[in-house]
Amino acid sequence: MSEQSEAKVLRVVEELCQQLNPQQTKVVNASSHLEWDLGIGSLERAELIRRLEKELGHSLPSQPLFAAPRVRDLVAAVQAPHQQGQSRAQERLSLAAPLPPFPEEAQTLIEALAYQRQQQRDRVLYYFEDEGELSRSLSPEELWQEAAQMAGSLAALGVKRDDTVALMLPTGLPFVAGFLAILWLGAVPVPLYPPFRADQAEDYLKRQVAILENAKSKVLISFDRAWSVTQMLQMQAKTLEKVVSAESLSTGQPIEPTAVDGDQLALIQYTSGSTGSPKGVALSHANLLHNLRAYGHALQVTEHDVCISWLPLYHDMGLIGSMLGSIYHGIPLVLMGPQDFLARPSRWIRAMSHYGGTISPAPNFAYEICARRIPDEELEGVELSRWRVALNGAEAILPDTLARFSKRYAPYGWQESGHFPAYGLAEASLAVAFSPLQRGPKFDRVDEEKLQREGVAEPSPQGHPWVACGFPLRGTELSVRDEQGREVPERHQGQLFFRSGSSLREYYRNPEATREIKSDDGWVKTGDLAYLAEGELYITGRAKDLIIKAGRNLYPQDIEAAATEVEGVRRGCVAAFSVSGQDGERLVVVYETRTPSAALRDQVQRAVTQACGVGPDEVKALAPGSIPKTPSGKIRRSECRKLFQQGKLGYKAPRWLQALRLLRQVPLGHSLRGLRAAVALFGVMGPPALILARLNGGLGRRWLGKAARLALKMLGVRLVVKGQPSDKPCVLVANHASLLDPVVVLASSPKPLLFLVAPWIYNHPVLSKALRNMGHLKISRGEAGGAPRLAREMVDRVRAGHTLAAFPEGGLETTPGLREFNLGVFQVAAENGLCVQPMVLIGTRQAMPWPTLVPVPMQLTVEFGPPMYAHGTELADAVELASRARQWVAERCGEDLLNQRLRREA
């Protein structure tokens, strides 16, 4: 079956590549990089996943498929078991009860949540979707309890008022509860976007380390899949002391919220940095509540509203506009991950239809994708008549996109009056100007030549259409000024300033940058070029990105839009910028394509010249994935310019070189220990075992035991073994506190062992064949028919004379304690009369705490317990055997006995 699925994946990838690039001659194989070699980027993945599902005949998980860098990773993701969640059809929103008045008296976000808890305690506030299926719903009361427990755990870690706590989590309940738990203590959340692309690790880590050090965050809340990245962050960020998983915080003792007022900092939102280094926008509770109240008033939110959002919660539109907006206004919010939308855009549209969504925000590119890329069959049964606010912001709003979207979805009940262009920025908390409700888009056609040369937006029936972003929100003032800071008349372009109760207090710990944009009287410089007409705001571009050539002001987004329309150029993957030359400013246009050619370059040159009246001085084709972007998908033009001038634009360092560069940034002590650990664990144990296992499974098993003992010596770990391992084949069961545990178990056993291995390890493309050849067993988590298969294999191995090793807690967590044992191993032992021998590992949590990779030299103790048998073959006998083994371990491991099972991500 695995060979069949691999062949199907290769065939689908080849067919898609052929369609995307008929001239491509490169052979597609398992090692092909989807983006670098084949030109399959984020937007093409949706089509790839759709075709794979059609070929294989069942749905597939978006997250691993979307993150897969190479074809072999696609194959592994397709072959991995996928557990189905709750169907949407089983859950409908209840909207009958009227909303209470908004919490106008609340001074903090926690007070707003307390108000909703009091007013509508059990009405569902959040619905969480995963892979297009409902995974969890949450009422204000449940959210209150989740946050109180996580706050208790954070307090136990020493987090207190005014501390900054970094939050690196994907969209979901852990992010929502973790964010509120930080506020609970009077501390300040610092959202970071989670790691996604392994091939961009170097750039990602540099940016996150700079943020952590600027924020002086001592604690980082993360998730298990990001453990390797968090360890690199902990080694590089000087202030970061503790990394904890959100799951480990969810079992704390609930505490009462810390009393703070509206002036308390509530968020440090780091800008995405499209024109420079990220800066921390410091916002108070009062700032955020001012913006929430203003935009709720503008949208006229009622009990009939339902918000749907796939925007990431680390970004202001998703965090403030959706997540916090739902808490303040008390309306249901359906949250899905951004990768769910990008993998299958129809999930957004179908969610709007299914839940009766009325409000949903997204950048312009999302509407463009939905207008162009969703097949008709995925829209069957869709009904969008309730969608009254399709908020469009965060990037340039294109008139053609709005028209295409309206035309495509009119047959499904969509009304053009639902288009809602808006303007905002992080420095204003979120929103600055909104269009009037139910008006639809308004276009101002102006003489482009006059705007470029004189900065005057003179109306012209055949002129360039600019999209109106509406009027300033309640409590917000706008001012358009010239370079000398003087206010200009309407229809004159200048730099946009605003003043509002929502504006940032400062750029965190960056007074110089704060002085550059904020005056003593509260006016904030946005960095955007704009003009006002009849009181409405029109954004024409970024001041720093403005290109001046031949006496004309050129806007990069116009140039990029013209180039994007050329067939063969990847949509959203064009950058226009200027560089200094001997004869003045030179206009450079770079674009990504899968089919570079002189003819295509000439077409881009002509398209830009015709659209802008000025020809570019240099046009350059790049491979897919070359143009740097912010986490929210904006082109980083300043970074493009810098890389272009250095001759590095389009160059990607291989991962091994990125790793070496990152290692150089780690403090020396960490580097030496890390290098020694890498050599010991991966040099001594890994490659020889893999090679031997592929040749002969028995040789591989015997080598692993010897290599484990040698590796511990190299790491400076002294092993003390007590008790006697059973001389009969049996099942060893041990406590699990560290990634070092399997090495310690191997080193302490005088004979080779066979492990029960987690699926994510067993299915790894590099390890899978070796593990299978050595005889190790795959745990049957969520696999149809997997439990009987595993039971048969366990019995066969033991009766053939092998000893098995298992960690019945089922995984790792950062919180100390011995969790309940899973019954699977003990049930097989009871039903088949197998011997179970408990063993205890003492000190591994201190030597290499999860999820660290670098052990501390110290003495570890391993003790073998008495062989144990079940008293019968019934389930009750298995329960008693598990309890007996666990009690023996608990009496010796030095950790509390926790009456809970390991929590797994939904």
N, C-alpha and C positions, 0 to 999 in steps of 0.2 A: 504493500500500500504506500509505503514511504517513497519508493522509487517511482510509482505512478504519479503521486502528487508532485514530486520534484519535476517530472517530465511535463506535467500540466502547467506548472508555474513557469518553467522555461519557455514553453510554447506561447503562453499568454504574454509574457514580457517581450518575446521576439515579435509577435504580431503587433503589439502596441508600438514598439520601436520602429517597425517598418512603416506603420501608418504615420507616426510623427515625423519620420525622416526616411523617405523612400530611397535616398541615395546612400544610406548608411551601409557600410560593408563590414563593420567590426562584428565578430562573432560574440553572441551573448552566451556567457557561461556563469557558473556559480560564483565566481570571483568578481564579476562585473559590478562596478559601483553604479547604482541606479542614477545618480545625478551627474557625477563627473564623466562616466563613460557613456551612459545611455541617454542623458538629458531628461530623465524623469524626475522633475522637481515636485514641490509640494502641491502645486495645482494639478499636475498630471497624475498624482497618486490616487485621487478620487476615482478617476477613470480606470486606473489599474486595479484598484480594489473591487470596483463594480464588475470588471471582467473576470477577476479571479473567483468571485462569489458565483457568478453565472456558470463558469467552467466547472467549479467544484460542487455546485448544487446546494450550498448552504451559506449562512452568514458567517462572517469572519470578524475577529476583534480588530478595531481600527488602530489602537495605540501601537501594538508591536509592528503592524504592517506599515504604519506611517513612519515609524522610527527606524525601520530596517535600512541600513546603509547599502547593503549588497544583496545580490540575488539569493545567495545562500541563507541570508538572514530572513528573507521573505519565505523561503522554504521552511525554515525552522518555525516561523510564526504560524504558517499554515498548518503544520503538523502538530503543533502544541494543542492540548485539549482546551476547549473553550466552554465555560459554563454559562448557560443562558440565564438571563435575569428575568424579572417580573415583566410581563407584557404591559404595554401602555393600555391595552384594552381593559385591564383589570383595575384601572384607576381613573377616576374622573374628578374634576375639580368641583367643589361645592361653593357656589357664589351667591347663595340666597341671602345670607345674613348681611345687613347693612354694615358698613364700616363705622367704627367709632370716630369721633373727631380726631384730627392729627394731634400728636403730643407737643403742642406749641409751647408748653411750659418746661419741657425737658431741656436741661443744660448740657447733657452728655448723651452719647449714643447708648450707653448702658441704661440710662434713665428712660430712653425711648423704648428699648427692649422691655424694661420692667413695665412700662405703660401697656405695651401690646400684650404682655403676659397677663396683666390684670384684666384688660378689656376683652381679649379673645384668646383665652388661655389654650384651648385645644384645637382651634382652627388651624389647618395646615398653612404654614408660611413658606416653606421651601420644599420643592420637589427636585430630586437629583436624578438625572438621566445618565446612563452609561451605555454606549454603543446603541443608542436609540431605544433603550428599554429603561423602565423606571426601576431604580435601585433603592431609593429611600425617600421618605417624606418626613417632615419635621414641623412640629408646632412650636409656638413661642415658649411654652412650658418645657418641652423637650430640649430646645436650644439653650434655654436658661440652665438646665441641669448639666448639659454637656460642657458648657463654658465654665460653670462653677467647678466641675471636677478637674478640667484641664488647668484652671487657675490654681487650684490647690496643689497640683503637681509642680507647676512652675514656681509657686511660692516655696515649696520644699527644696527646689533647686537654688533658691536664693534670689529669685527675681523680685524686684521691689519697685516702688513708684519712681518714675522718671528714667528707669532703665530702658534701653532699646533692645528689642528682641526681633531677630530676623526670622522671616517666615518663607520657606521655600517649599511650597506644596502645590500640587495640581488642583484644579477646580474640584470641589467636593466638600463634604461635611467637615473633614479635619481642618481645612482652611478656614471655613466660616467660624467654627467653634474655637479654633486656635487664635484667630484674630480677636475675637471678643474676649477670650481668656486673658490676653495680654492687656487689653483695655481694663479688664476687671481689676487688675492690680495697680492701675494708674501708670502702667508702663506704656511704651510706644511701639507699635508694630512697624516693621520695615519689610514690606513684601519684596521678594526676589523672584524672578521668573525661573522655573525649574529647568534643569539641563535637558536638552532634547537631542542634539546632534553630536555624536561622538567625534565627528571630523572637525567640529568647531570648538573643541574643548579648550584650546589655548586662549582664544579670544574671550570665551565665556568666563573662564576662571579669572582672567585679569580684571574684567569689569566687576565681577562679584566681590573679589578681594578689595578692590578700591571702595566699593560701597560699604562693605562690612567695616573697614577701617575708618571711613569717614563717619559712619554712624556709631562707631565704638560699641558694636553689638557683642555681648559676651556669650549669648545663647542663640543657637540656630535650631529652629524646629524644621525637620525635614521628613522624608519618607524612605522606606527601605530601598527602593530601586535606585535612589540617588546616593547610596552610602559611599561609593568610591569617590564621587565628586565632593561630598561633604568632608571627607578626610583630607583631600587636597586643600580645600578651603581652610580647614582647621590648622593645617601645617603652615599655610601662607599668611593668613590674616592674624596679625599680632594680637588683636584684642579678643578673638574668639576663643572661649574657654570650653564650652560644652556644646555638643551636637546631640539632640534628642529626637526620637521619632514621635510623630503625633499620636501614634497608637499607644506608646508607653505613657503618655500624659493623660490618657482618657480614663484611668482608674484611680485618680487622686481623690483625696477627701474634699468634698465640696466646701467652699468658703464663701463668705459674704463679699460683695464688691467693695473696693476701696473708694472712699468718698473723695471726689475731685470736682472742680468747677469747670465752666466752659472754656477757660483759658488754658487748661491742661492740654499739652500736645497729644494728639490722637492718631497721627499718621505721619510717617516720613515717606513720601512717594518719590522715588528716584526717577527723574526724567529719562526717557528712552535714548536721548542723546543723538538725534539725527543730525544736529549741527555742532556737537561738541561732547565733552565728557559728561557723564551723568551727574546731576546735581540733586541733592535731597530737598524736595519741597516740603517744608515743615508746616503742618496744618493742625489747628486746634479743634476741639469738639465744636466750639462756636463757629469756626470757619465751615466745617462740614455741614452742620445743621442749617446754617444760613443758606448754603447752596441747595440742600435737600428741600428746604421749605420753598425756595424760589422756583425750583424747576417743577415741584409738585403743584404749585399754584399755576404755573404756565401750562402744564399738561392737564389740569383739571381732573386729577385722579379721583376715581370713585370706586365703590364696591364692585362694580362690573369689570374692573380692569384686572388683567392677568399679564404679567411680564414674562417674556421668554428671552433667555440670554445664553449665548455660547462664548461670550467674550471672556478672556482670561481674568481671573480675580486679582492678579498682580498689576493689572492695568486700570487706570482711573475710570474708564467707561464701565468696565465690568464690576469693579470693586465698589465705587461710590454710586454710580448711576443705577446699578442693578442690585447688588447685595445689600448695601446700606440703605438704598432707597426702599427696598421691600420691608426692612425693619422699621423705618420711620413711617411709611405710609400704610403698612399693615396689609399690603396686597400680596397674593400668591406670586412666587417667582419660581419658574422652572429653569434649572441650571443644567447645562450640558458643557462638556469640555470643548475647547477650541479644535482639538484634533478630530473630535467626532464630526464637527461641521466640515472641516477641510477634507476629511476622508470621504464624507458623503453629504454634500450640501443640502440635499433634499430633506435631511433630518430636521434642519431648522424650519423649513417650510411646512413639513408634515407636523411638527410640534405646534407651530402657530395654528394649524388647522385643528389638530386633535384637542388641544387644551383650550381652544377659543382665545388665543393670545390677542391682546389689544395693543400692547406696547412692546417694542423690541428695538434695541440699538445695534448698529453695526457700521463699520467703515464702508466707503463707497465700493471697494473691491468685492465685498461680499454680495452686494446687489448685482454687480457685474457677473460674478460667477453664477449666481442663480438665474440670471437672464440668459446666459449662454450655454451652461454646461450640464444642466439637469435633464436627463431623458424624460420624455413624456410619460413613459410607463411608471416612473417613480412619483408622478404627481397625480396618479389616479385617485379620485375621491377627495382631493384637497378642496377646502372651502375657506377663503380668506376674508370674508366680508366683515368680520369683527376687528380686523387689524386696522386700527385708526391712527397709530403713530409709528411709522417706520423711521426712527431717528437715524440720520445719516451725518456722520462727523468724523473727526480724528485725522482726516486726510482730505485732499482736494476732491470736491464733489463735481462730477462730470455730468453735464446735461444729457449727453447721449446715453449714459448708464440709466438715468431716471426714465428716459423714454423707452429704452429697451425693456426695462423691468415692468413698466406699466403695460406695454403691449403683450408681453409674455404671460402675465398673470391676470389680465382683465377677464379671460374666460373662467377663472377660478374665484371670481367674486372680489378681486382686488380693485380698490378705487384709488385713482391717482391723487385724490386729496389726502391720502395717507402718507405721502412723501413728506418728510419733516427735516429739511436741512437745518443744521445747527452748528454753532461754533463754541469751542471751549478749549481749555488747556489746563495742565496740571497746576500751574501757578494760581489758577482761579478755583481751586478744588476740583472743579469739573466744567460746569456750564457757564457761558457768558451771554450768549444770544440764542434765542429760539425763534423759529418761524411761527406765524399765527396758526392756530389749530384749524385743521380741515380746509386750509387754503390750497395746499399742494405747492409744488415748486414754482418759484417766480424767477424769471431770467431778465437780466438787464443787458441789452445789446449796446455796445459802445464802440466807438472808433478806436480800433486797436493801435493804429499808427499814432494817434494823438496821445493815447494813454502811455505808450512806450516812450515817446519823445518829450512830452510835456507833463505827464502825470495827471492829465485831465480825462475824466470818464465822460466823454460827450456822447449822448445817445445817438445811435445810428441804426436804422432798421435792418441793415445787412451786416452789422458789426458782430464782434465776438460776444458770445453770451456768457455773462458771469452769473453764478447762482446766488440768490439772496439767502443769507444766513439768519435773517429775522431781526428782531429788536432785542435790546438788552433786557436781561431778567430783572425782576423786581429787586431794587436795592443795588443795582449795578449801573455805573456810568461809563460811557465810551468817549474817547477823544482821539482824533486823527491829527498827527502833528508832522511838521516838516523837520529837516535835519537840524534846525536850530531850536527845536522844541516848541515852535509856535503852532497853535491850532490852525488848521486849514479849513476852507469852506467845504460844503458838500460837493461831491463829485470831483474832489481833488484827492489824489492818492498821497498817502503818507504812512508813517509808522503808527500802528494801533496801540493805544494805551487804555487801560481800564482801571476802575476803582470800585471796590466792593467789600462787603463784610466777609466774603468768601476767599479773599486773596491771601496768599501765603504769608506767614509770619516772617519767614526768612528762608534762604537756602541754608540748610543745617550745617553749622560749623564752617560757613563760607561767607564771612562778612563782605569780602571784596566783590564776590559775584552778586550778593544781595544789593549792594550799593549801585551796581551797574543797571539793575532793572527796577528797583523800587525807590521812590522818592519819600521824603519826610512827610509829605501830605497824603501819602497812601496810593499815589498813581503807580501802576505797574506797567512796564514796557513789555509787550508781548513778543517782540521780534518779528511780527507779521506785518506785511504791507496790506493796506485796505483803503476803501473809501466808503463814505456814507451817502445814501441817496434816499430822500424822503424818510430819513430816520433809520433806514435799514442798513445792515452791515453787509459789505461785499469783500471777501478776502481774495487778494490777488497773488499772494506768494509770501515766501520767507525773505526777510530783508537780507540775511546773510547769504542766501542762495541766489540773490538777484544777479543777473549777468548783464553787464553793460558793454555793448559792442556797436560800433558805428553810430554812436550817439543815441542808441536806443536801449531801453530797459527790457530785457528778455526774461521771461519767467520759465524756470526749468520744467515746471509741470506741463506747460504748453508744448515745449519741445519734446518731452518724454511721451506725451499723449500722441503726438504726430508720429513718432518713431514706432510706437507700440502698434499702430494700425497696419504697419507693413507686415504682410504674411511672412512667417518664418521667424519673427521676433517674438520672444516670450513676453506675455502680457505682465505688466508690473515689474519688468526686469530691464529697465532703461534708466540711465542716469545722465543728466546734462549738467555741466559745470564749466567754470572758466579757470584758466591758468595763465600766469603772466608769461609773455613772450617778448622778443626784441622789438616787435612792432605794436606792443600793447596787449590787451586781453585777447586770449584765444579761446574759442568755443569748442569744447570737447563733448562728444556724445559717445557713450559706450552702451552696448546692448548685449544681452544674452541670446544665444541661438544654438540650435542643435545642428544647423546646416550652414556653417560659415562659407561665404563665397564673395568674390568681388562684385558680383551682380547684386547680391543682397545689400552689401555695403553702399553701393550706388543708389539703390532704392531708398535706403534710410536717409542718405544725403539729400536726395530730391524731396522726400516727404517733409523733412525739417525746413528746407529752404522755402518750399511752397507755403507751409503753414506759418512761418515766422518772418519771411522776407529777408532772412539773413542765413547764409550757408555756414555750416559748422567747419571749423578749421581742421578737425580730425574726427574721424568716425572709426570706432574700433569694435570688433566682434569679440565676445568672451564666451567661455564655456558656461553651461548652466551652473548656478550656485556661486558665481564669482563676485557678484555685486553685493557689498555689505549692506545689511538691513538692521533695523532696530528689532527688539522682540515683538513689537506690534506690526512689523512689516513695512515700515517706512524706509525709503532709501536714505542711507547715510552719505549724503553728498560730500560733506567735508572729508570723511574717511576715504571716499572714492578719489577725491582730488589728491589727498596725501599719498595714497597707494599708487596712483597714476604717476605722480611726480617722482616717486621712488622706483618706478618700473616694476612694482609688485602687484599691480591690480590684475587679478585673475590667477595669481599663484597661490596654491594651498600647500602648506607644509605637510608631509606625511605624518601620520599619527605618532610614529616612533620619535620623530624630531620634535613634535609638539610636546611629547612626554619628557624628553630630555631638557627642553627649555623650561618646562614647568618645574622639573627637579632642581634646576639651578636656582630657582627662586625660593626653594624651601630652605629654612635655616639649617646650618651645617649638621647639627646634632641629629635632626630629623632625617636629613639626607643620608648620612652614614648608616643609621639604623635601618632606614627604608631600603637602602641598597643591599645591606646584608640580608634583610628579610626576603627581598626579591630573589637573591641568589639562592638562599637556603630553600625557600618554599617552592619557587618556580624553576630554578636552575637544577638543583639536586633531585627534587622529587618529580617535577612535571615531565619534561621531555623524555628522560629515560623510561619512565613508566609508560608513557604513551606509545613510544616506539616498541618496547617489549610487549605491551599488551596487544598491539596489532599483530605481532608475530606469534605470540603465545600467551594466552590469558594467565596461565599459572605462573610464568616468569614475571609478569607484571605485578601479580598479587604479592609474590615473595619480595620483589624489589621495593614495593611501597613500604613495607614494615622496616626494612633496613634503612631506606632513605629517610623515613620519618625520624628515626633515632639520630641519624647524622644531621638532619636539618635542625633538630632541637639543640644539639651541641653547638652548631654554628651560630644559633641565635642566643646562646648563653643561657639556655633554659635547662635547669637541672631537674631530672625526673626521679621522684621517690615512689616506688611501687610497693604497696602493702597487700597482703592476702594472696590467694592462689587462684589463678584462672582455672576454670573447670577443665578437667582432662577429657571430658566428653563434648561432642558437638552441642552447641546451645545457642541461645539468643542473648547477646549482651545488651543491656539497656542502661543508658547513662544520662545524667543531667546535661543540659546544653546551655552554655553561657557565652561562648566565643567561637569565632571562626577557627581558632586554634584547636578546638576540641577533637576533630577527626584525626589530626596529626598526633595528638597526645594518645588517643585510643590506639592508633596503629603502633605507635612506639612502645606502648606498655604491654602489648600482646605478644607472646612468644611464637604465635602461629599466625599465618595469613588470615585476614578477615574479609568478609563480604558485607558491604554496607547497604542499608536501605536508603536510596538516594532521592532527593527532592526532584520533581519533574523538570524544573528550570535548569538544573545542573545536568540531569541525565539526557535531556534533549538538546544540549548544546552541541552545535555541529562539530566542534573540535574534540569534545570529550566523549560523545555518544558511543562511537564504535569501540573505543578502548574500554569504557565502563561495561559495555555489553560483553566483550570478549573475556574480561576478567570475571564475569559472573555476578557483578553487583546488580541489585534489584531496584526497579523504579517504583516509587510510591505511587499509588493509584488515586491521587487526589482529583476528584471530579471526573474520572474517566469511566465511561460506560463499560461494565464488565471487568473493571480493573481490580476490584477487591478480591473476587474469586481467583483471578489470575495470579495476583500477588501471593495469596494464601498457598496455592499449589506450588509456586516457585519456592517459597520459604520452606515448606515441608520437604520438597525434593532436595534442596541444598543441604539442610541439616541432616537428613537421612543419608546423604552422600558423604557425610563426614566433615562438612564445613561449619564454621562458627559465623553467625551473623552479628552485626552491630547496628543498633538503632538508637535514635534520640526521640523517645516517645512524647516529649513536649511539643514536637512538631515544627520547631523553628527558633528564631532568636528574637529577643527584645532587649532594650537597654535597661529596663527596670529590673533590679535584682529580685530573685525569688524563684522558687521551684513551682512551676505551674502543674496543673493536672495532666496526667499521662493520657494520651489517646489509647483507646482500648484495642485497636486493630491487632497489634503484635501479640497482646496477651490473649485475645480471643482465638487466634490461630494456635497459640501454644496450648491453650486449654483443650481445644477440640481435637488436637493431634498428639497430646502427651509430650510436648517438647519441653526441654529444660530452659528456664530463664535465669540468667545470672545478672544481678544488679552490680553496677560499678559507679563510683563517685569520683568526679574530677574536682579538685580543690585548687583554686588560684587562677584558673584560666581567665575568669572575668577580669581580674586585676592585671594579668599579664597582657591581654589583648582584648579589651572590652569591645563588644559590638557597637558600631560597625567599623572599628579601626582595623588597619592592615599591618601595623608595625608593632611587634611584641616588645615588652620590656623584659630584660634578662632577670630571672628570678627562679625560685624553687617551686615546683608544682608537685602535687601529691595525687596519686591514683590509688584507689583501694577497691579490690574485688570483694564482692559479698558472697554469701552462701548461695549455692544453686537452689532454685525454687521450682516447684511444680504446682499446677492447679490441683484442687481437691476433686474436681469433676470436669465435665465437658460443657456445662451450661453457661449462659451469659453471666449469671451471678458468680460463678467460679472464676471467670475471667476478670470480673470487677474486683474480686477479693485478691487475686494474684497481683493485679496492677497496684492495688492499694498497699499490699505488703512490700512490693519492690520500691514503691515511691517513699514509703515511710522509712525504709532502711536508708535510702539516699538522703532523705531530708534530715535525718538524725546526724549526718556527717558532713553535709555540704556547706553548712554555716550560713545558709540563706533561709528566709521565711518560707513557710508553706503557704502558697497562694491558692485559694479555692476558685480558680478561673482557668479557662483554656487560653491558649495563644490567640490573640485577635488577628484576623487576616483582613486584608483590604477587600472591599466588596468587588 
